[in-house]
């Protein structure tokens, strides 16, 4: 059974930082490109960042470029998203999945809430 478990969210002030984690199991982690996606209530999902199966290639949405850094540890079956200089518009529930931009392989996990507010 595939499991994707996001963690690390919380409430921070604008300009603050958070590090999200995505712990995966039930599939060959190192074989898949991975993505972070965020979704606010009442809105569609927004692709945030992606990373190749090796970790050597990364991509970011323009809205987060220069502030967020995606990484993965294939030995630990875990992906990360370091989020710096957070803005109120980054407030969302963040999800991880295997796939890229608009096509994903597995059911979504519970996500982790990120709230940026003063």
C-alpha positions as CSV (number, residue, x, y, z in Angstrom):
1,X,0.0,0.0,0.0
2,X,1.4,3.4,-1.0
3,X,1.6,5.9,1.8
4,X,2.6,9.6,1.5
5,X,2.9,11.3,4.8
6,X,3.5,15.1,4.9
7,X,4.8,16.8,8.0
8,X,6.5,20.0,9.2
9,X,3.8,22.5,8.7
10,X,2.8,25.2,11.2
11,X,2.2,28.8,11.7
12,X,4.9,31.4,11.1
13,X,5.2,35.1,10.7
14,X,6.0,36.6,7.3
15,X,9.7,36.2,6.6
16,X,9.9,33.0,8.6
17,X,11.0,29.5,7.5
18,X,9.6,26.0,7.6
19,X,10.9,22.7,6.4
20,X,8.4,20.2,5.2
21,X,9.0,16.5,4.9
22,X,7.3,13.8,2.8
23,X,7.8,10.2,4.0
24,X,6.9,7.7,1.4
25,X,6.4,3.9,1.4
26,X,4.9,1.2,-0.7
27,X,6.6,2.0,-4.0
28,X,10.2,2.2,-5.4
29,X,10.9,5.8,-4.2
30,X,14.1,6.3,-6.1
31,X,12.4,5.5,-9.5
32,X,10.0,8.4,-9.4
33,X,10.1,12.1,-10.0
34,X,8.4,13.8,-7.1
35,X,6.4,17.0,-6.6
36,X,5.1,19.3,-3.9
37,X,1.6,20.7,-4.6
38,X,-0.4,23.1,-2.5
39,X,-4.1,23.8,-2.4
40,X,-6.1,26.5,-0.6
41,X,-9.7,25.9,0.4
42,X,-12.0,26.5,-2.6
43,X,-9.2,26.6,-5.0
44,X,-7.5,24.2,-7.4
45,X,-4.2,22.6,-6.8
46,X,-1.0,24.6,-7.5
47,X,2.2,22.8,-8.4
48,X,5.0,24.2,-6.3
49,X,8.2,22.3,-7.1
50,X,9.5,19.1,-8.6
51,X,12.6,17.0,-8.3
52,X,14.0,14.2,-10.6
53,X,14.4,10.7,-9.3
54,X,18.1,11.2,-8.8
55,X,17.6,14.6,-7.2
56,X,20.0,16.2,-9.7
57,X,17.2,18.2,-11.5
58,X,14.8,20.5,-9.7
59,X,12.1,23.0,-10.9
60,X,10.0,25.6,-9.1
61,X,6.9,27.6,-9.7
62,X,7.7,31.3,-10.3
63,X,5.9,32.2,-7.1
64,X,8.4,30.3,-5.0
65,X,11.6,30.5,-7.0
66,X,14.5,31.8,-4.9
67,X,12.7,31.1,-1.6
68,X,11.9,27.4,-1.6
69,X,14.4,24.5,-2.0
70,X,13.3,21.0,-2.8
71,X,15.5,18.0,-2.0
72,X,15.2,14.2,-1.4
73,X,17.0,11.5,0.4
74,X,16.4,8.2,-1.5
75,X,18.1,6.2,1.2
76,X,15.4,7.4,3.6
77,X,12.5,7.5,1.1
78,X,11.9,11.1,2.1
79,X,11.5,14.4,0.2
80,X,11.9,17.8,1.7
81,X,10.8,21.4,1.0
82,X,12.8,24.1,2.7
83,X,10.7,27.2,2.7
84,X,12.3,30.6,3.5
85,X,11.1,34.1,3.4
86,X,7.5,32.9,3.7
87,X,4.7,35.2,2.6
88,X,1.0,35.3,3.6
89,X,0.1,34.0,0.1
90,X,2.1,30.8,0.8
91,X,-0.7,29.9,3.3
92,X,-2.0,26.5,2.0
93,X,-2.2,22.9,2.6
94,X,0.9,21.3,1.1
95,X,0.9,17.8,-0.4
96,X,3.5,15.5,-2.0
97,X,3.2,12.9,-4.7
98,X,5.1,11.1,-7.4
99,X,4.7,12.8,-10.7
100,X,5.1,16.2,-12.2
101,X,3.0,19.3,-12.6
102,X,-0.4,18.0,-13.6
103,X,-0.1,14.2,-13.6
104,X,0.4,12.2,-10.4
105,X,0.6,8.6,-9.6
106,X,-0.9,8.0,-6.2
107,X,-3.7,9.0,-4.0
108,X,-3.1,12.1,-2.0
109,X,-2.1,12.1,1.7
110,X,-3.5,14.2,4.4
111,X,-1.2,17.2,3.6
112,X,0.4,19.6,6.1
113,X,-1.0,23.0,6.8
114,X,1.2,26.0,6.4
115,X,-0.1,29.3,7.8
116,X,1.9,32.6,7.3
117,X,0.4,35.4,9.4
118,X,1.5,38.2,11.6
